[in-house]
C-alpha cells in the first residue's frame, strides 16, 4: 500500500478480518481510535466494526488481509 493512501471507512456484516503487517506501519482506524500496527503484528476486526486501514506513514506497507467468510457483497461503505 503506497504512503498516504487509504480506503474508505466501512463495515462488514458477516466477515471477520485479520490484517497482518509484513512491512511498514499500518494505521487501523475504528470508532475506538487509531492504532499503529507494525511488522509481525496483526489486528482482528469483527463484523459490524467500522474500520479504515490507511497508510499514514511515508513508507509503503505490505499487509495481507484474511477475511472469513468472504467479503463478497458484505461491505457497506460509510461516510
N, C-alpha and C positions, 0 to 999 in steps of 0.2 A: 504494500500500500504506500503510495508516494507521500512525502511530507505534506502536511497542510490539507489533506483530503479527509472527507467524511461522508458517510451515507446519511440518509435521513433517519430521524428518530422514529421508532416503530415498535410494535408488539407482535408476538406470535400467539395464536390462540391455543395451539396444541403442542408445538415443538419446544423442547428443551434445547439449549445451545451451549456448547463449550468452546470458548476461544482459547487457543494455546499459542503463546508468543514464542517464536523461534529466534527472532532477531528484532531489535529495536524496542520501543516502548509504545504500547497501545493505550489509549485512554478509553475506559469504559464509563460511559455517562448514563446514569439512571436517576430516578427521582430522589434517591438517597445521596447523590453527589457523584463526583468524579473519582476514579481510581486508576492509577497508573499500573500497567501490567508489563513486566519486563521479561527477558529471555528465561525460559524454563518455567514460567508461571502460567497458570490457567485461571479462567473465571467461568463460572456456570451461570447461565441466565435461564430461569424458569419461565414457563408460559405466563402470559399476561403481564410480563415485566417490560415496561417502557425502557428502551435502551438505544444507544447510539455508540458506535465504536470509531471515533475519529483518530487520526494520527496528528496529534498536536505538536509533534517533535519536528526537528529539522532533518531527520534521517528516515529512510524507508523502514517499514515494519513488515515482517513476514509472520502471518498469523492465520493458520488454517482454522476453520470453524467446522465443528461436528454438530449436526442437527438430527434430532430423533423425536418423533417421526419426521418425515420430510416437511420442509417449509413450503412446498408447492401449494399455492392458494391458501396459505396460512398467515401471510404477513399483512398487517394493516399499518400503513404509513400514518404518522401523526404530525400535526403542525409543530 
